Amino acid sequence: MLIFLYGSDSYRRQKKLNNIIAEYRKKHSNLSCEYFDLDPSINSGQEGFLRLKEFSAQMLIFDSKKLAVLRNAFTIELKDLRDFLKKYLNAEELTILISEDTLPEELKSLAKKAFLSEKFKELEADEWRFFIAREIQQRKIALTLQAIDFLAEAFKKDTWGLINELDKLVLISKKSPIDVNDLKKVGDYSYESPDIFGYINVISKNWPVSQKIVSLEKLFIIDEEPVKIFNIMASLKYLPKELIQKLANYDVMLKSGKLDYEEILIDLALSGPTSGGEPRSNF
């Protein structure tokens, strides 16, 4: 049998590989499991491939099973590899397990016929947050929604980094859920912070409400000060006249105590500059 695991998310791919090997060891007490690195630069020419061929051709004894786990499988001549794999496509006594970042075009038709072919792409949006929530639950740690969003942004496209961070958080002794400030105390987050001017841009151009909310939420997640955001916006002279007038109206309501800075930013995100000169005051 053939098993292809491929994709850029190497953490989930490696986890799947480990689970498959563990299941084979549990199911087959006489399992013969070997690892083969096919990289010619490591194995002096075709040595790794030759060892694999010998391992695959050896006679089986007492109904034992064989599992060959390949590393750097696609560094050798792909035609030679494809011809070899074809011979064991439906083999019951031998399973060849391949895990790589990509799947070459030359092997895609073979992968479709394999016992298992699974792609591990980088998770995004809701899938990424669901994955984080599941990993948090498995470790029995409590985080606020803001902390989860913060981690989702900080470790985007870095699953290994996220997992290492969650394993560190297990060691935190805290009765209440871990929040963003707790994360900043234990981690070094060097990712690029959301841009204040990005938020101002979507407001001034009156983008859809959903995009305005997302832009503002990213600033709130990193605890960007609402007063700072408002003052930067109010200082800009190139904004649409409707928005400049609206900011002036907000300033009056600020001084009278009817609204605070955070409520103003939310109101701007929900309404936008073209919804009228008067800000809403139904908070």
C-alpha positions in Angstrom: 0.0 0.0 0.0 1.0 3.6 -0.5 0.3 6.5 1.8 1.0 10.1 0.7 1.0 12.9 3.2 1.8 16.3 1.7 1.4 20.0 2.3 3.0 23.1 3.9 1.6 22.6 7.4 4.4 20.3 8.6 3.1 20.1 12.2 -0.2 18.5 11.3 1.4 16.4 8.7 4.0 15.1 11.1 1.4 14.4 13.7 -0.6 12.3 11.2 2.6 10.4 10.3 3.3 9.7 13.9 -0.2 8.5 14.5 -0.1 6.1 11.5 3.2 4.6 12.7 1.8 4.2 16.2 -1.3 2.5 14.9 0.7 0.1 12.8 2.9 -0.8 15.7 -0.2 -1.4 17.9 -2.0 -3.5 15.3 1.0 -5.6 14.1 3.2 -7.0 16.8 5.8 -8.3 14.3 6.0 -5.0 12.4 9.2 -4.3 10.6 9.5 -0.5 10.4 12.5 1.2 8.7 13.3 4.8 7.7 14.9 5.6 4.4 16.4 8.9 3.4 16.6 9.1 -0.4 18.6 12.3 -0.6 21.6 11.4 -2.8 23.8 14.0 -1.1 23.2 12.2 2.3 23.4 8.6 1.2 26.3 8.7 -1.3 24.4 8.4 -4.6 21.5 5.9 -4.7 22.4 4.1 -1.4 19.1 5.0 0.3 17.0 4.0 -2.7 18.9 0.7 -3.0 18.3 -0.1 0.7 14.6 0.6 0.2 14.5 -1.8 -2.7 16.2 -4.5 -0.7 13.9 -4.0 2.2 10.8 -4.2 0.0 12.0 -7.4 -1.8 12.9 -9.4 1.3 10.7 -12.4 2.2 8.3 -12.0 5.1 8.3 -14.4 8.0 5.4 -15.4 10.3 2.8 -13.0 8.7 4.7 -9.9 9.7 4.1 -6.5 8.1 6.6 -4.0 6.8 6.4 -0.2 6.9 8.9 1.9 5.0 8.9 5.6 5.9 10.6 7.7 3.3 12.4 11.0 3.8 13.4 13.4 0.9 11.5 11.0 -1.4 11.4 13.4 -4.3 15.1 14.2 -4.5 15.8 11.2 -6.7 14.7 10.7 -10.3 10.9 10.8 -10.1 10.4 8.3 -13.0 12.5 5.7 -11.1 10.5 6.4 -7.9 7.2 6.2 -9.7 8.0 2.9 -11.3 9.1 1.5 -8.0 6.0 2.6 -6.1 3.7 1.2 -8.8 4.8 -2.3 -7.9 3.6 -1.9 -4.3 0.4 0.1 -5.0 -1.8 -2.8 -3.8 0.6 -4.7 -1.7 -0.8 -6.0 1.6 2.4 -6.9 3.3 4.3 -3.7 2.7 3.2 -0.1 3.3 5.3 2.8 1.9 4.7 6.1 3.8 5.7 9.3 2.2 5.5 12.8 3.9 6.7 15.8 1.9 5.9 19.5 1.5 4.6 19.1 -2.0 3.4 16.4 -4.3 5.1 16.4 -7.8 2.8 16.4 -10.8 4.5 13.2 -12.0 3.0 11.4 -8.9 -0.4 12.8 -8.7 -2.2 10.1 -10.7 -0.5 7.5 -8.5 -1.5 9.3 -5.3 -5.1 9.2 -6.4 -4.9 5.4 -6.4 -3.1 5.2 -3.1 -4.6 3.7 0.1 -4.4 7.2 1.6 -3.5 10.6 0.1 -4.0 13.6 2.4 -3.1 17.2 1.9 -2.2 19.5 4.9 -2.6 23.0 3.7 -2.0 26.0 6.0 -5.2 26.7 7.9 -6.8 30.1 7.7 -9.7 32.1 9.2 -12.3 30.0 11.1 -10.4 26.7 10.4 -7.3 28.2 12.0 -9.2 29.4 15.1 -11.0 26.1 15.4 -7.6 24.3 15.3 -6.3 26.6 18.0 -9.4 26.1 20.2 -9.1 22.4 19.9 -5.4 22.4 20.9 -6.2 24.6 23.8 -8.9 22.2 25.0 -6.6 19.2 24.7 -4.1 21.0 27.0 -6.9 22.0 29.5 -5.9 25.6 29.6 -8.3 28.6 29.6 -7.8 31.6 27.4 -10.0 34.6 26.7 -11.4 35.0 23.2 -9.1 38.1 22.8 -6.1 35.9 23.7 -7.1 33.3 21.2 -7.4 36.0 18.5 -4.1 37.4 19.5 -2.4 34.0 19.1 -4.2 33.4 15.8 -2.7 36.6 14.4 0.7 36.2 16.0 1.3 32.7 14.7 -0.4 32.8 11.4 1.2 30.2 9.1 3.5 29.0 12.0 1.8 26.0 13.5 4.9 24.8 15.2 5.4 28.2 16.9 1.8 28.1 18.1 2.1 24.6 19.6 5.3 25.6 21.4 3.6 28.6 22.8 0.6 26.6 24.0 2.9 24.1 25.7 4.5 27.0 27.5 1.1 28.3 28.6 0.3 25.0 30.3 2.9 25.9 32.9 1.1 29.2 33.9 -0.7 29.0 37.2 -3.7 31.3 37.0 -7.2 31.0 38.3 -8.8 33.3 35.7 -8.5 32.7 31.9 -5.2 33.8 30.3 -5.6 37.1 28.6 -3.5 39.2 26.1 -1.4 40.8 28.8 -0.5 37.4 30.2 0.6 36.3 26.8 2.8 39.4 26.3 4.6 38.6 29.6 5.6 35.1 28.6 6.1 35.5 24.9 8.1 37.5 22.4 5.7 38.4 19.6 7.6 40.0 16.8 4.9 39.8 14.2 3.8 43.1 12.5 1.1 44.8 14.5 -2.1 45.8 12.7 -1.8 49.2 11.1 -3.8 52.1 12.6 -3.8 53.8 9.2 -5.3 50.6 7.8 -8.4 51.1 10.0 -8.5 54.8 9.2 -8.4 53.9 5.5 -11.3 51.5 5.6 -13.4 54.0 7.5 -12.6 56.9 5.2 -13.4 54.9 2.1 -16.6 53.5 3.7 -15.8 49.8 3.2 -18.3 47.2 4.2 -19.1 47.0 7.9 -17.6 43.5 8.2 -14.2 44.7 7.0 -14.3 47.8 9.3 -15.1 45.6 12.3 -12.3 43.2 11.5 -9.8 46.0 11.1 -10.8 47.6 14.4 -10.9 44.2 16.2 -7.2 43.6 15.3 -6.3 46.9 17.0 -8.3 46.0 20.1 -6.7 42.6 20.3 -3.2 44.2 20.7 -4.6 46.7 23.2 -4.0 49.7 20.9 -5.2 52.8 22.8 -8.5 54.1 21.4 -7.5 57.7 22.3 -4.4 57.3 20.2 -6.4 56.0 17.2 -8.9 58.8 17.5 -6.4 61.6 17.8 -4.3 60.3 14.8 -7.5 60.2 12.8 -8.6 63.7 13.9 -5.2 65.2 13.0 -5.5 64.1 9.3 -6.6 66.8 6.9 -7.0 64.7 3.8 -10.1 62.8 5.1 -13.5 63.2 3.5 -15.3 66.3 4.6 -18.2 64.2 6.0 -15.8 62.3 8.2 -14.0 65.4 9.4 -17.3 66.9 10.4 -18.3 63.7 12.1 -15.1 63.6 14.1 -15.8 67.2 15.2 -19.2 66.1 16.4 -17.6 63.2 18.3 -15.2 65.6 19.9 -18.1 67.6 21.4 -19.7 64.4 22.7 -16.4 63.4 24.2 -16.1 66.6 26.1 -19.7 66.3 27.4 -19.1 62.8 28.5 -21.8 61.2 26.2 -19.3 58.9 24.5 -15.8 57.5 25.2 -13.1 56.9 22.6 -13.8 53.1 22.3 -17.5 53.7 21.7 -16.6 56.3 19.0 -14.3 53.8 17.1 -17.1 51.2 17.2 -19.7 53.7 16.0 -17.4 54.7 13.1 -17.0 51.0 12.2 -20.7 50.4 12.3 -21.8 53.5 10.4 -19.0 55.0 8.3 -18.4 58.5 7.1 -21.3 58.7 4.6 -24.1 57.8 6.9 -24.8 61.4 8.0 -23.0 64.2 9.8 -24.4 63.4 13.2 -22.9 60.4 15.1 -25.1 57.9 16.8 -25.6 58.2 20.5 -27.5 55.1 21.4 -24.8 53.3 23.4 
